[in-house]
Amino acid sequence: MTPLLEVQNVTKRFGGLVAVSNVSFTINEGEILGLIGPNGAGKTTLFNVVNGVYRSDGGSIKFDGHEIAGISPVKVVHLGLARTHQIVQPLNDMTVLENVTVGACFGREYLGLAAARAVAREVLERVGMGTRTNLLARSLTIAGKKRLEVARALAAKPKLLLLDEVLAGLNPTEVSQMIDLIRSIREGGVAVFMIEHLMQAVMNLSNRIVVLNFGQKLAEGRPEEVARDPQVIEAYLGDPHIAQKLMEKAQ
């Protein structure tokens, strides 16, 4: 199988700081790849390099057969790669429907306004926000704003969706609902690349996990392999008993 995303030896520097160092991994169609690591490990920087916010300082990034290293985020979205942000960024003075319509207008199919609005309504129904179309984005709770970001990204009709800590700040019920939504996205044929600190969730959702530490790839494998990796336990989990607890919860 040809990977949907191929990241090979990617590096990103900020002056003398190497934020991402020689990182390689792949994502296949229909797969959820989790990205974990301590704070400051380079996870969001890697996201920003993949979707074109930052220009890499070395390496190759191929998406759906296209080399995308160095091209703009707008062009990346047109190819079918969309994302959410760690800090939610809704268009506060626009309605929920208008926010998601923007995603459809500037997405992979570059739709006209009428078609984009129709797609936005369909996506909002899909994510459980069909009754909130006329609300201003600023009036939503954190959970609502995170769901709105996912909807806006989905309206772009992506082949790969990058999720940056969409579970952060949610209560247990909201976490469960978001996990169900992420699973439904994958079942709908969209691959997912997600950063997450909620370990039980990422262990349950991911087909594979990549671990970053100080900008370098520390480990990669199935959740049960990563949770038992001594280097991961030392650098990230911190407690050798946590791995066992995580796997018990994941079963």
Buried (B, 14 or more C-beta within 10 A) or exposed (E): EEBBBBBBEBBBBEEEEBBBBBBBBBBBBBBBBBBBBBEEBBBBBBBBBBBBBBEBBBBBBBBBEEEBBEBEBEEBBBBBBBBBBBEBEBBEEBBBBBBBBBBBBBBBBBBEEEBBBEBBBBBBEBBBBBEBBEBBBEEBEEBBBBBBBBBBBBBBBBBBBBBBBBBBBBEEEBBEBBBEBBBEBBEEEBBBBBBBBBBBBBBBBBBBBBBBBBBBBBBBBEBBEBBBBEEBBEBBBEEEEBBEBBBEEBE
